[in-house]
Amino acid sequence: MKKLLIIITCFASLNLGACSSWNVVHKIDVQQGNVITQEQVNQLEPGMSRRQVQFIMGSPMVADVFHQDRWDYFYRLQPGYGEPTSKHVTLFFDDDSLERITGTLHPDETDTATAQPRQVTLVVPPEERIPPGILNRFWYWITFRSAMDQDVMASDK
C-alpha cells in the first residue's frame, strides 16, 4: 500500500511540474497607455492647435505641470506569450501651436498632393417609431393630446 501511495505521489508531482512548462495557464494581453497608430501621427502637422492635436491623438498620457509645452503619449503591449512592444510620441508646442514631433513614430514624408484622401461614409439608420406605453397613452387621453403632438414637441426642443 505504501509503494502505491509513493508511486501516485511521484506521478502527481511530475504532472504538476509539467503543467508549468506546457503553457496551459492562460495569460492575458496587457495594454497600457494611449493607443498610438501611424495613421494618427500622419494627421499631425506643425502649426496645429492643442485642441486639434487632442482631437486626433486623445488626451496625453503625461501632461507635465513643469513642461506644459510638451505632451507625451506612451503605448505598451505585453502579450501573454511573446515579446512586448512599446511606442511613444512626444509633441512639443510653441504657445498654442504644434512645433515638432519626436519619438518612435514620425509622420510619413509622402507628398500629400499625390496621396488619396480617405473617405468615410456615415450611414444613419432611420429612427424607429416605438409605440407609446399604457401610461403614456393614459396621459395623452387625460390631456386630450395625441402621440403625434408629443413627437412634434420633442423635435422642437
N, C-alpha and C positions, 0 to 999 in steps of 0.2 A: 504494500500500500504506500509506503514511504517513497519507493522508487517511482511509482506512478505520479505522486504529488510533485516530486522533483522534476520529472520529465515535463509535466504540464506547466510548471512554473518557468522552466527554461524556455519552453516553446512560446509561452505568452510574453515573456520579456523580450525575446528575439523579434516577435511580431510587432510589439510596441516600438521597439527601436527602429524597425524597418519603416514604420509609418512616417517617421520624420524625414526620411530620405526620399520617399516616394512623392513628395509634394501633394499629399492627399488633402492637406488643410487648405482651405480657400483663403487667399489673401486679396484684399480689395485694392483697387487703384486709388491712390490719394492724389487729389488735385488741390493745389494751394495757390492763392493769388488771383490776379486778373487773367482771364484767357486772352492771350495776345495772338493775333493772326497776321500774316503778311499782308492780307487784304486791308486790314485796319491801318497798318503802318503806311501802306501805299497811298491811302487817302489823305495823310498828313502833308501839309505844305507849309513852308515858312511864311509867317505873316498871319496865320490863323489865330483867332482869338481863343482865350481859355475855354469859353463856352462851346465853341465849335470842336475843339480838341476833346473836351469832356463828352460831347455828344457822340463822337466817333469811338473813343477809347474807353469811356466809362470813367468812374471816379478813380483817382490814382491810389495805388496801394500804400504808398508813402508820400505824404504831403508834409514836409518838414517845416516847422514853425520858423526855424532859423534860416532856412533856404527856401523862401516862398516862391522863388522863380524857378524851382526845379521840381518836376513831378517824376516819380519812379513807378514803373509798372513791372511787377515780377510775376512769373508763372512757373510752377514746378509740377511735373507729373512724375509720380513714383508708382509705376505699375507693380502689381502684386508680384509678378515674376518678370524680371528684366531690368534693364538699366534705366536710371532716372534721367529725365530730360528737363532742362530749365531754359527759360528765355527771360530777357529783361530789356526794357526800353526806358531810357531816361530822356525826358523832354525839358529843354531849357527855354524860359520865356524872358523877353525883354519888355518890361511894362506888362502889357496885356497881349502881346503877340508872340507866337512861336518863333524862336530864333534858330535852334538846332536840335538834332535828334542823334542820340548815341545809344549803344547797346548791341545786343546780338542780332537784332532785326533792323534793317535800314530800308527806306523806300527804294523801289526799283527805279533804275535810271532810264527806263523806256520812254520813248517820245510819247507824250500824251496826245499829240495830234494824230498819230497813227493807231493808237490804242482804241479799240472799240468800246464805246460806252456801255456800261452794264444797265440793262433794262429790267425793271421789276414790274410785274403785273400784279395788281391787287384786286382780288375778287371779293366783293362784299355780298354775302348771301342776303336774300330778301328777308325782311323782318317777318317772323312767324306770328300770326294772329292767334293769341291764346284766348279762348272764351272765358268770360268772367265767371268767378265762382259764385256760390249761392249767397254769400254775404254781400258781395258787390252788386249782384242782381237785386237783392232786397234794398240796398242803399239807393240804387237807381230808381226803384219803384217808389220809395219814400220821397225822394227829392224830385220826382217827375222828370228824370233825365234818362237819356239812353246811353248805351255803351259808346256810341259814336261821339256824343258830346264830351265824354271823358277823354277820348283819344285826341280830339281837337284841342282841348285844354292842355293836355300833356305835351303836345307838339308845339304849343305857343310858348312854353317855358324855356 
